[in-house]
Amino acid sequence: MGHAARDSLFRGSVGSENTYHTSPSAAGSSVYALNPDGGRATPNEYGVYHDNHSAENLDEQAGGVGQTPQRTYLAEKRSAYAAPPRKKRGIIILAAVAGLVVIVLVIALPVYFTTKKKNNDDLSGGASGGSSSGGGGGGNPGSNAVVTGGNGSKVTLANGTTFTYQNDFGGTWYWDQNDPFNNNAQCNSWTPPLNQTFVPGTTRIFGISIGGWLVTEPFIVPSLYEKYINASTVAVDEWTLSTNMRADTSNGGINQLEDHYKTFITEQDFAEMAGAGFNYVRIPLPYWAIEVWDGEPFLEGVAWQYFLKAIQWCRKYGLRINLDFHSLPGSQNGWNHSGKLGSINVLNGPMGVANAQRSLDYIRILAEFISQPEYSDVVTMFSVTNEPAANDFGQDPLERYYVQAYNIVREASGTGAGKGPYIVLHDGFVGLPQWTGFLPNSDRVALDEHPYLCFSTQSDAPITSYTSTPCNAWGSEFNTSNGAFGLTISGEFSNAVTDCGKWVNGVNQGSRYEGDYYQGSWPTIGSCDSWNDWQSWDNATKAGYKQFAMASMDAFQNFFFWTWKIGASSVSGTVEAPQWSYQLGLQNGWLPTDIRQSSGICPNQNIWSPPFQPWQTGGSGAGQIPASATQDLTWPPPTLSNSGFATNAASFPTYTPTGTLTTLPGPTFTTSSGKSQGTASAGDGWANPSDTQKAMTPVSGCSYLDPWVGPTSPPAKCKAGGGGDRRRAYPPTPSPT
């Protein structure tokens, strides 16, 4: 979430409109590629895109789209519980065998039930996993442990508890401890299972973000921050939160963050996301999931262990992941979700080059991990930098940085087009049209914008007056970009039309709506109480929010709602930013139970007609970027912004590639076959063994400014040579229990 912290981001507001449109989108929108001939469905064809789970002929109803998961599930279930063949025997033979059968049963039954219980208890495993191992359930021959299921089936968690899987859209889960990288799961009937290719433009991205989990934000998890609201240094971001927690040893110290990771998002959340109709999950990840350097108070490495769990859970429920590199060293935008509220120090100021070098290293480490065959079918999108503030430091250095990131990610996946994840580039708040023509013929690059109404001019118009606003505000822009650039997504959006909600703008920073926002002079529009008191919303208000959400989805076509869950305040005991919680909206009726209902909300928006150009989806010409397109985008940038002036970047300090390279560990899965046990191969963390460049590290003997120093005058540049290594302020944290 981006616009809240800086006045310079104001965009003209879109006035609310009292029109309510229900006519369908133009034929050829991406959703209609799911229907016959890619055109608009006739009434008889409409069932192709919708499910009827009471019918037996799911193969015919699916219209050839994806798989028919209930049939797959039933076939495997019948195979697992198949009755033995019945053969006629004489009475004498039966009598002779009876005694032997009794003896066998006395011995076998205890073994069978012991094995079955163990396998059921292991259904949720430990850490994570991911790749395609094809079909089949794996596991021990003869074992009757249930490894897959559809709507209404029972799922057993690692702690032995169970829940009933609810998925009305034909989704099937799949988990076998002895086959932990199996990709048979399918989140719903209109999305290919993980062992088949997801093609944007043929299948829509219905995405949900998991904010506040591995990167905390005060408005998403207020209870973590409320604890330190009266501290000598108030917790306003994860930096100050971590500092307060480290001093709070009586309450668990910094390990309180792991308690949050364990409880805020669990496996059942992923099951619910699949059951809500989503097919993609955008997961923000901070750089401290990999490592920290000297003086940085963050909890090192533990978030990565929970990201591994997320991979396992997404694999189990057939969800794909958009890995979002959300928080960069030095901060790419100065907002609290970047790790530290304050100044921008990536591509900006005296440490702007050095911090960008370090960030590119982390992009490389992440890309090498997710490009391994064990994970590449689950983590299929990589948002290389969340919300870089190019509107502050300029588009030119960001373009140069993106060229480096593109080359790094593609090198990690090896030679040949169509390998590795989609690379997602945020527009840097300069607008989608400014990126037309960037990286032509690049291999599977998507453009990302985060459209929000709530951080500009405020209005007391009711939510029911905004039903068509998203269509008019964003539909044409996204349609044009899909054709001019290629795949264009909304990586974030919400149901908020005002900036009401506890700490939506930051801790103690007020709101524009109530006129007490800490920056600028804002007229008081009214009280936020009615916007926050979701328990009192009437049916018309809930219907208005639902319609606004669906209009947004249709306008964007491919999207990720921000965010799945908002935690309750420890002071009030309730959620105080309701427009941002998809889970809360589902539970209380202001978000659609069938997300596909959003298709057709926006009329006459010149909906972009698929498919994309072949090179945009990894086909012919992909990766063949003309040399002329990048010849003026050399690295590092010749100039960077420093205190508002363009400064020669050659005078800035840089790091040197002589450091010890960090690789990320995979999960551990214990498998069994008969009486023997083993460990499933989870990769070594590095997809491309030819990628051997060492890590960026401070030059030995050089003195550097603090990476978070802000745009002050730079010192003399350190001369290359030597090879110091990085130091940590805190010892590495043990792996989670």
N, C-alpha and C positions, 0 to 999 in steps of 0.2 A: 504494500500500500504506500503510495508515494506522495501525493500533493500536500499533505497536511502541514508540513513544517516550514514552507517557504512561500512568502507572498509573491515572489517573482514567477510562480507557476500559475498564476490566475489565468484562466481562459474565460472567454465570454460565456455566460451561462445560457442554457437553452431554456427558453420559457416553457412553462407547463402548458399543455394543451388539453382542451376539454373534448377531445375526439377519441373515439373508441373503435378501433378497426379489428375486424375478425376475418376479413377476406384472406385467401391464401397467398403465399409468396409466389413470385413468378416461377413458371416451369423452368427447370434447369438448376434450381438451387442445389447445393451439395447434398441435401437430405434426399432429394428426389433421385439421386443416383442409386439409391437403395431400391427404387421401384422399377418396374419393367421399362426398358428403353431409356432409363434415366429421365423420364419425363414426369409430368404430373400424374398422380394415381387417379384412376377412375374409382367410383364407389366400390366396385367389385375388387379392384386392385389394392384398395387401401389396407385390406387385411394382410397384404404381403409385408407391410411395414409394422404391423401390430401383431401381437401374439394372442393366441387362443389356447390356453393350456388345458382346457377341458377336452380338446379334440385329440384324436389319435394321429391324424395325418399331418404331423408337424412338418414333415419333409415338404409336402406340397404347400403348406401355408407359408413356410419360410421363403418360398420362391427362389431357392438356390442361394440365398444370402447367408453367408456364414455357415454354421453347422446347425444341427438339430440336437441341442444338448440333452433334452429329456430322453431322446432315443439313445444317445451315447451312454447316458447315465444308466438307463434301464438295462441296456445290453451288458454293461459291466456288472451291474448288480445281479442280473440273472446268472451271469457267468460265475460270479463269486459264490452264489448260493444255489448253483445248479443241483438238482436232485440226481443221485447216482442212477445209471441205467438199470432198468428193471428187467430181469431175466427169469424165466420160469425154471424152477428147480423141483426136483422130486422131494417128497416129504422126507425120505430117508436122508438125502443130502442135507436138507435144512436142519434136521435134527443133529446130524454129525457136526455141522458147522457152528451150531448155536453156542456150544460151550466155548469154542475158540473166540467167537465174537464177544462174549461176556468178558473174557480175559483181556482182549485188546482194548475194550472200552474202559475197563478199570484202569489201565495204564495210560491210555491216550487222552481221556477227557480232562484230567487235571492239567496235562501239558497244553492242550488246546486252549482252555480257558485262561491259563496263565499267559500264554502268548497273545491271545486276543486282547486281554486287558492291557498288556504292555503296549501293543500297537495302537490301541485307541487312545491311551494316555499320551502317546507320542505324536498325535496328529498335528500339533502346532509346533513341534520342534523347538530348536533353540534360537540361533541367530537367523541369518537369512540365506537366500540362495537365488540362482536364476539362470536358466538358458533353456534351450529346447532339446529335450531328449526323446522327442517323438511320442508315439502313442503307447498305450499299455500302462498298467498300474504298477508294474515292478513289484517289489516286496518279496516276501518269502513264498516260495511255491506251496500251495495248499493252505496259506493263511486266509482266513475269512475277514480280516480287518477291513472295515469300510474306508476307502480312500477317496471316494468321490460322492457327490450328492447334488441334488437340485432343490427346488423350492420345497420347504417343509422338512428337509432332512436335518438330522442332529449333527452338530459339530462339537467335537471335544477339544478343549483348549489344553495348553501345556500343563496347567495347574489341576487338570482333571474335571473342571467344571464344563458344563455343556450349554449350548444355546441352539435355538431352532433357526436355521437359515431361511430368510424370507427374501425371495427374489421372484417377482411376478413376470419377469421379462425373459425367462428361458435360460438364466445363468446357471452354471454349474461350477462348484468348487472342486479342487483336486489337490490332495496332499498325501504323499507316501514317504515316510521317513527313509525308506530304503531306495527311493528314487527322487531325491530332493530337488532335482533340476528339471523335473518333468513339466512341460508347458501345455498340458491338455486343458487347463481351466479356461472358461469362457464367461465373461461378465454378463453378457446378454446375447440374445439371438441375432441382433443386427450388427454386432461387432465380431470380427474374426477371433477365434481362440488365439492364445499366445503363440502357438506353433504355426500360425499362418501370418502372412504379411498384412499389416494395417496400412492402407493407402489413403492418405488425406485427399479429399476431393471425391473419393468414392464412399468413404465412411466418415461421418462427422466426428469431430472431437467434442465429446461432452465431458468437460473436465471440472474437477474440484481441487482446490488448494488446501493444504494443511498448514495454515499459518499458526504461529505461536507455539509450535511443538519443539522442533529442533533449533529454531531461532525464536526466542521469546519476544513478545511485544506487549507493552503494558495494557493496551485496550483489549487484547485477546485473552491474556491470563492475568487479570488485575490482582488476583489473590497473591501472586508471587511478589508483586511490587508494593501492595498495600502494607505488607509487613515492615517495609523500610521507608514508609512515607515520612516518618519523623526522625529518621537517622540524620546524623550530622552532614552526611552527603546523601541526599535523597536518591533513591534508585529510579532512574529515568530511562535507562537503556540496559542492555545486558552487561556492559562494562561495569557500571555502577552497581547493578544487581549482583554481579559476581564478586565485586569488592566487598559489598555488605555481607554476602553469604560467607565468604572466607573468614570474616571476622566473627561470624555468628556460629562459633563452634558448638555451643550448647544445643543448638537446633539442627546439627548435622553438617554445618559448614557448606562448602561448595557442593557436596553430594546431594543437597536438596534439589539441585537441578536434575540429577538422575531420577530422584523420586518423581519429579514432574514428567520426565520422559516416559517413565513406567506407567503412569496413571492417566495423563491427559489424553493420549491417543493409544488405543489398544487394538488387538486383532479384530475385535468385534466392530470397531469403527470402519475398518476396511470392508468387512462383510456388508455393513449397512450402506456404504458408498456404492458398492456393486448393486445392491438391492434398490438403490435410488435411481438407477439408470445411468450412472457415470461409467465411462470406459477409460478415463485417464485421471491420474492423480499427480498434481504438481506439488513437489515436496521441497520447500526451502532448506538449504543446507549452508552452514557458515564455514568459513575457512578454518576455524578452530576445531572443526570435526576432524581435521587432518593433523594440525600441529599448532602450537603457539610459540612466539619468540619472546625474548627477554622483556619483562615488564608488562606483558599482556595477561590480565587476570582470568581469562576465560577457562572453562573446564575443557581440557584437551582430550580429544579423541573419543569421548564417550558418545557424542551424538552420532558418530559413524556407526557404532555398534547398533544403534536403534534404526539407523537408515538401512542396515542389513536386515533387520527384522521387517522393515517396511517392504523391502524387496521380496522377502519370503511371503509375506501376507498378500501382497499384490499378485504374486505368482499363484498363490492358492486360490484367489478369487477372480483371476483372469483380468486384472487391471494392469494397464501400462503406466509407466512413470515418466514424468517430465522432471528431471533433476534440475533444480533451480539454484544456481550458485548465488546466494542471497546476500552474503555479508563478506566484504573484501577487506584485507588489511589496509588501514588508513582511512577507510570509508569512501565509497564511490559516490555518495550523495549527501552525507552529513545528517542523515535521519536515524532515528533510534534503531530501526531494524537492520541497519548496516553494522551494528555492534556498538557504536559510540556516537552519541548525538553531538553535533558541532560542525567541524570543518570538513571540507572535501579534500582528500589527499591521494586520490587515484587520478592520474592524468591531470593533476592540478597542483600547483605549488611546488616547493623545492624537492619534496619526496615523491612527486607524482610519477616519475619514470620508474624509480626503484620499487614503489608499491605496485605498479602495473606489472613489472617484471615478476615480482613475487606472486601476484595474482595469476599470471599466465602459467606459472609453475603448478599452481593448484589446479587450474583447468586441465593441465596436462596429466596430473596424477589421477584426477577423477575420470578423465576421458579414457585413460589406459585401463582403468578398472572396469568401467561399464562396457567397454568394447570387447571384453572377453566373451567367448561364446556362452559361458554360464549365465551371463547377465544381459546380453545384447537384445534378447527378445522381450525383456521386461522393461529395462530402462532404455526407451527408444527415442527420447527427446532430451536435449541438454540445453537449458537456458544458461548461457555462459556468464552473464552478469545481470543481476537484477537492478533495474532502474538507475543506470549511470546518468549523472546530471549533466548531460551534454549541453543543456540550455544554459548552464553556468560556464563550463570550460570549453565548449565548442564541439562541433560535429567532426572536424578534421582529425583531432587526436583519437576520437572514439572509432572512426573508420579504420585508422591504422591499427589500433588495438584489436578490432574485430577481425581484420585480415590475419593477424598473428594467431588469434584464437581459432579461427577457421582452419588454418594450416595445422595447428597442433592437434585438434580433434580428428581431422582426417588422417593425419599421420598415425595416430594411435590405432585406428581401425585397419591400417594396412592399405595395400594398393587395390585399386578397382573401385568403381562407382557403386553406390548403393550399400556400402558397408558402414557400420557405426551408426550413431544416433542422428536424428534431425538436429541441426544446430539452430537454436532460437536466439535472435538478436532483438533486444529491446530498442525502441526508437529513440531513447535518450531524451524524451519529451520535446523533440524538435518537430514531431509530426510524421505520419506515414508517408506523405508525398515526397518528403525530403530524401527518402531512401530508394526511390525509383531508379533503377539502373545500377544499383550497388551490387557488386559481385555477380555479374551476369554469367549464366551457365554454371553457377556453383552447385555443388552436390547437396541437395536437400537442406536448404536454408529457409527458415521461417522468420517472419517479422512479427514483433510483439508490441502491442500498445495496451496501456492500462487506463481505460476510460472511466472517469468518475465525475458525476455531477456535483457531489456534495462539498467539494472544496473551493467552490467559487461563490458567486452571488447567491444569497439565501432567500428562500421564499416560504411563506406560510400556507401556500396552496396545498390542498390535501393530496395524498398519494394517488387518489382516484383521478386526478387531473393529469397524471404523467403517463397514462397508458400507452401513448404512441410516441412519447418523447425519444426513447432510444432509437426507434426506427428512423426518425427524422434527423437525429443528431449524429448517428454513427453508421447507419446502413449503407449509404452511398460511399462513404469514406472507405469502409472495409471492402465493399465490392470492387471499387476501383483498385485498391491495393492488391487484391487477389489476382487481378489481371495484370497489373503493371509490375509488381514485384514478384508475386508468387504467394505461397501459403502465408496468410496473415491471420493471426489469432489475437484474441483478447486474453492476455495472460492473467488479468485480474479485472474484476468488476464486482459490484455489490448491489444490494437493494436500497442503499442509502441515498437520499436526495437532499438531506441536510447533514451538517457535520455534528449533529447531536450524538450522544453516546459517551459513556465515561471514558475519558482519555483517548478518544479517537484521534485527536490532534497531538497527543502526548500528555505526559503527567503534568497536571496543574497548568495546562496551557489554554484552558478555556475553550470557548466555541464561538464561531462567527455568528451562529444563529442567536445566541444570547448576548452578543455584543461585547464579550469579554475575552476575545481571542488575543493572545499575547503580542501578536504582530499586527501593526496597522490600526486603523480606526474603522470599526464596524458598527453599523446601526443595530440596535436591538430589534430583532424580529418578533421574539416572544420567548416563552419558556419551552425547554426541551422535554418537559415532563410527558406530554402526550405522545411524543415520538419515541420515548424510551419505555413507556408503560405498556408493554405488549400484552400483558394480562387483560387489559381493558379494551383492546382493539375489537371493534365490531366486525361483522361479516363483510360489510362493504369495504372496510379498510384492508382486511386480509385479502379480499379479491383484488383490490387495487395493487397491493404488493405482488401478488402472483402474476397479474397481467404485466406489470412493469418488468419483472424478472424474465418472463417469457418473451417479451418484446426485445429485451436486451440480448437474449440468447439467439433470437432469430436474426437480429441486426448483425451480430458478430459472426454467426454461423459456426465458428470453431472457437471454443472458449474454455476458461477456467474460472469458476466462481470463487471469490475471496470472502469467506473462508469456510471450512467445514464446521468449525465449532468455536464458540466464544465461551470462555469459562465464566462462572458466576463470581461476583464480587464477594469477598469474605466479609465485607461490611453489611451489605444489603441482603446477601444470600441469593441473589438473582442475577440473571444476565442483564447488563445495562447497555449493551450495544446490539439490539436484536436484529437490526437490518443486515448485519454482517454474518450471522450464523445460519448456514444452510440447514444444519441438523435441527435447530430450534424451529425454523420455518416449516420443515417437513412435519415435525411433531405437532405443530399447532395450526396448520392449514393455510399458511400464506406462501407456500412454494409448491410447485406441481408434483404430484405423486408419480406422474408419467412425464418425464422430461421431454419426450418427443412431442408433447402438446405444443411446444414452443414453435414448431415448424408451421409457417404460414401466418404468423401473427402480423408481420410487416408486409403490407401490400405495395406493389409498384415501386420496389426499391432497386430495380435493375439487378436482382440477385445474380451473383457471379455464377457462370455456368461451367461446371467441370467438364473434362479433366484439366489438370495443370499441364504445362509444357513437360515433355518427357524428362528433361534435365532437372526439373524441380522435384521429381519424385524418384530420382536415382536411375532414370532410364538413359536413352541415347543422348550423348553430349554432356552428361553430368560430370562436373568437375573440370571441364575444359574452359577455364576462365581465360579470356584473352589477356595477354601480357599487358596490353595497353590499359586494362581496367585497374591494375594494381601498381603500375610503374611509378605513380606519384604518391603511393601510400607506403613509403619505406618506414622502417622502424629503427630507432625510436623517433617520435615526432621531432621535427626541427625546432618547434617552439611550443611552449606550454603557457597557460595563463598563470600569472603570479601576482597576487595583490591587484588583480584587475588589468594587468598589462601583459602583453605577449612577451615572453622571455626566452632567450636562447636556451633550449633544453640541453645543449652540449655542456653547459656549465653546471648542470644538476648532478648530484651524486647518483651512482648506479651500483647495482650488485654485479657479481661476477659468477659465471657458471662453473664453480669449482667445489660446490658443497655436496654433502651426502644426500642422495636422493631418497625421499620418503616414498614407500609404497604402501598401499592400503591392504589390510588383511581381509581375507574372506571369512565366511562362517565355517563352523565345524559341525558336520553331521555324522553321527555314528550310525552305521548301517549294519545289518545282520543278514546272514544267509546260512540257514541251518544252525549249526552250533558255533560258527565262526562270526567274528565281528570285524568291521573295518571302518574306514573313514572315507566319505565321498570326496573326490577331488573337487576343490572349489576355486581352482586357478591360483596363480601366484601374484595377482594384482597388476600384472603388466601384459597387455595384449600384444604389443609389438616389440619383440626383443631387439630389433634394429634401432629402436629409439634409445640411444645411450647417452645423450647429453646430460651432464651433471646438473645439480640444482643450483639456483641462484642463492648467493650468500654474500654477506658483507665482505668487502676486501680487507684482508688482514692488515691491521695497523691503521686503518682509516677511522675517522670520527664522523659519525652520522647524526643528523638530527633525529628526533623522535619521529617515527613514521606517522604519528597523528598530530604533527606540529601545527598544521595549518599553513596558509599561503603567506609565509614570511620570507625575508631575503635569504637566498641559499648560501651555504658556505662554498668554498672552493671545491671543485670536483676532485674526488679521490682518484688517484692514478691506478690503473689496473695492475694486478700482480698479486703474488702470494695466494692465499686461499684460507681465510678464516672460516669458521663454521658457526652455525646459529646456536644461540644459547637460550635456555628456557628459564623463566623466573620461577616456575613451579615444576616439581617432578612429574613425569607422566602419570596419569591417573590409571589405576588398574582397570581391567575390563569389567564390565558390569556383572553383577551376580544374577 
